[in-house]
Structures are given as structure tokens and as C-alpha cells.
Amino acid sequence: MRCLIRLCVLAILLLHSIEANNDEAPLTKLGGKTGPTLRFFYCYSCGYRKVYDQYVNILRQKYPELHIEGENFHPPGYNMLIARVLGTLKILIIILIISGVDFGRPAPFLWQWCIENRFYSCVLIFLICNAIEGQLISSGAFEIHFNDVPVWSKLETGRIPQPLELFQIIDFHLEMQFTERDVGKISFNK
């Protein structure tokens, strides 16, 4: 029984260390910004990471001074917490099935079947839990912020912007940013 507890603790520590190593490093060595910032928040489980990478390549060619960041859009509410708890329970149950734990009481039919068919039950639990987790964390988001100002929301519009639309949005915000700086330099004493 102590071996089982150690395995469970080890599995939980492993899950938390994987989450800690999942943070992305800044794009520059010192993390400093070289110009205006364009931030993307995308749904990783929806496959929008590829779209983000394509937009980064296009935008870096046209706007080299633009600092571009991207990260996963976390779903609102308790969905992320429920998905993490479900993932931890999934690993714990699989460990219990593989180790063949006997709780000292007559085992229910379902638990007995899981112990007798370890491979099938573990695969089944893994696939079902992954499907549920995917539905919980899938937000469908592709949000774009220019200097922390929201400029596009797929959740509101229902679509991802075309590159030309994004160029127009960026050009507009760059013009606004530079005209604000130039207004302060105007001297009225001539």
C-alpha cells in the first residue's frame, strides 16, 4: 500500500512539473520590447497555434519593429480547474488499475472488469477522459490585442481576420500611436 501511495505522489509531482515547464520563454533574450506589442490569445486545442505561427511569419516580414507574443487562451470559469482535476484523477485511476489494488472489500463488477482487462480499461479511461478534457478547455478563441487594447475577437465576430484586415488594424493603431507622439512635439510659438 505504501508503494501505491508513493506512485500516486510521484504521478502528481510529475504532472505539476510538466505544467511548470510548459511556460514559453520571451522572444528576446532580455525580454525587452523593441516596439509596439501585438498579443495573440488562441485556443491551442482547436488547432489555432498553426494559424498563430503563420500570422507571426507574415507580420514579421511586414512589421519588423512589432513585438509579437502568443499564448493559450484559458477558458472562463471553472473549466480549466475541472479539466486539471479530471486529468489527475485519470492518472491516479490508471495507476490503481495497473497496480491491481484490492480494497479489502468485495469489488464492484466494474472494478473487477477493469482489473481483469487492464490494458483495455486503461486505454478506455485515457481516451474518454481526454475527450472530456478537450471539450472543457476548448474555447474557440483567437483574440488579438495591440498594446493591451483588444482589436479582434473571434468569440465576438465568429471568424479569424484575413491578413489584409489585420494589416489595416495594425496600420491604423500605428498611425494613432505615432500621431499622439507627434502632437506633443508641436510648438505653437513661431
Contacts in CASP RR format, 6 or more apart in sequence:
PFRMAT RR
TARGET T0000
AUTHOR 0000-0000-0000
METHOD contacts of the structure
MODEL  1
MRCLIRLCVLAILLLHSIEANNDEAPLTKLGGKTGPTLRFFYCYSCGYRK
VYDQYVNILRQKYPELHIEGENFHPPGYNMLIARVLGTLKILIIILIISG
VDFGRPAPFLWQWCIENRFYSCVLIFLICNAIEGQLISSGAFEIHFNDVP
VWSKLETGRIPQPLELFQIIDFHLEMQFTERDVGKISFNK
3 99 0 8 1.000
4 95 0 8 1.000
4 96 0 8 1.000
4 99 0 8 1.000
4 101 0 8 1.000
7 95 0 8 1.000
7 99 0 8 1.000
8 92 0 8 1.000
8 95 0 8 1.000
11 88 0 8 1.000
11 91 0 8 1.000
11 92 0 8 1.000
11 95 0 8 1.000
12 88 0 8 1.000
12 91 0 8 1.000
12 92 0 8 1.000
15 87 0 8 1.000
15 88 0 8 1.000
15 91 0 8 1.000
24 70 0 8 1.000
24 71 0 8 1.000
26 32 0 8 1.000
26 69 0 8 1.000
27 67 0 8 1.000
27 68 0 8 1.000
27 69 0 8 1.000
28 34 0 8 1.000
28 67 0 8 1.000
32 67 0 8 1.000
33 67 0 8 1.000
34 65 0 8 1.000
34 67 0 8 1.000
35 65 0 8 1.000
35 66 0 8 1.000
35 67 0 8 1.000
36 65 0 8 1.000
36 66 0 8 1.000
36 67 0 8 1.000
36 146 0 8 1.000
36 147 0 8 1.000
36 173 0 8 1.000
36 174 0 8 1.000
36 177 0 8 1.000
37 66 0 8 1.000
37 67 0 8 1.000
37 68 0 8 1.000
37 69 0 8 1.000
37 146 0 8 1.000
37 147 0 8 1.000
37 148 0 8 1.000
38 59 0 8 1.000
38 66 0 8 1.000
38 67 0 8 1.000
38 68 0 8 1.000
38 69 0 8 1.000
38 144 0 8 1.000
38 145 0 8 1.000
38 146 0 8 1.000
38 170 0 8 1.000
39 68 0 8 1.000
39 69 0 8 1.000
39 70 0 8 1.000
39 71 0 8 1.000
39 144 0 8 1.000
39 145 0 8 1.000
39 146 0 8 1.000
39 148 0 8 1.000
40 52 0 8 1.000
40 55 0 8 1.000
40 68 0 8 1.000
40 69 0 8 1.000
40 70 0 8 1.000
40 71 0 8 1.000
40 142 0 8 1.000
40 143 0 8 1.000
40 144 0 8 1.000
41 70 0 8 1.000
41 71 0 8 1.000
41 72 0 8 1.000
41 73 0 8 1.000
41 141 0 8 1.000
41 142 0 8 1.000
41 143 0 8 1.000
41 144 0 8 1.000
41 145 0 8 1.000
42 48 0 8 1.000
42 49 0 8 1.000
42 51 0 8 1.000
42 52 0 8 1.000
42 70 0 8 1.000
42 71 0 8 1.000
42 72 0 8 1.000
42 73 0 8 1.000
42 141 0 8 1.000
42 142 0 8 1.000
42 143 0 8 1.000
43 72 0 8 1.000
43 73 0 8 1.000
43 138 0 8 1.000
43 139 0 8 1.000
43 140 0 8 1.000
43 141 0 8 1.000
43 142 0 8 1.000
44 72 0 8 1.000
45 134 0 8 1.000
45 137 0 8 1.000
45 138 0 8 1.000
46 138 0 8 1.000
46 139 0 8 1.000
46 140 0 8 1.000
46 141 0 8 1.000
48 140 0 8 1.000
48 141 0 8 1.000
48 142 0 8 1.000
48 160 0 8 1.000
51 142 0 8 1.000
51 160 0 8 1.000
52 70 0 8 1.000
52 142 0 8 1.000
55 163 0 8 1.000
55 166 0 8 1.000
56 68 0 8 1.000
58 163 0 8 1.000
59 66 0 8 1.000
59 68 0 8 1.000
59 166 0 8 1.000
59 170 0 8 1.000
60 66 0 8 1.000
60 68 0 8 1.000
62 167 0 8 1.000
63 170 0 8 1.000
63 174 0 8 1.000
66 170 0 8 1.000
73 139 0 8 1.000
73 140 0 8 1.000
73 141 0 8 1.000
73 142 0 8 1.000
73 143 0 8 1.000
74 80 0 8 1.000
74 137 0 8 1.000
74 139 0 8 1.000
75 136 0 8 1.000
75 137 0 8 1.000
75 138 0 8 1.000
75 139 0 8 1.000
76 139 0 8 1.000
79 136 0 8 1.000
79 137 0 8 1.000
80 136 0 8 1.000
80 137 0 8 1.000
82 136 0 8 1.000
83 132 0 8 1.000
83 133 0 8 1.000
83 134 0 8 1.000
83 136 0 8 1.000
83 137 0 8 1.000
86 129 0 8 1.000
86 132 0 8 1.000
86 133 0 8 1.000
86 136 0 8 1.000
87 129 0 8 1.000
87 133 0 8 1.000
89 129 0 8 1.000
90 125 0 8 1.000
90 126 0 8 1.000
90 129 0 8 1.000
90 130 0 8 1.000
93 125 0 8 1.000
94 122 0 8 1.000
94 125 0 8 1.000
94 126 0 8 1.000
97 114 0 8 1.000
97 115 0 8 1.000
97 118 0 8 1.000
97 121 0 8 1.000
97 122 0 8 1.000
97 125 0 8 1.000
98 118 0 8 1.000
98 122 0 8 1.000
100 115 0 8 1.000
100 118 0 8 1.000
107 115 0 8 1.000
113 121 0 8 1.000
114 121 0 8 1.000
139 155 0 8 1.000
140 154 0 8 1.000
140 155 0 8 1.000
141 153 0 8 1.000
141 154 0 8 1.000
141 155 0 8 1.000
142 152 0 8 1.000
142 154 0 8 1.000
142 160 0 8 1.000
143 150 0 8 1.000
143 152 0 8 1.000
143 153 0 8 1.000
143 154 0 8 1.000
143 155 0 8 1.000
144 150 0 8 1.000
144 151 0 8 1.000
144 152 0 8 1.000
144 153 0 8 1.000
144 161 0 8 1.000
144 166 0 8 1.000
144 169 0 8 1.000
145 151 0 8 1.000
146 169 0 8 1.000
146 170 0 8 1.000
146 173 0 8 1.000
147 173 0 8 1.000
147 177 0 8 1.000
149 173 0 8 1.000
151 169 0 8 1.000
151 173 0 8 1.000
152 161 0 8 1.000
152 165 0 8 1.000
152 166 0 8 1.000
152 169 0 8 1.000
154 160 0 8 1.000
161 169 0 8 1.000
END
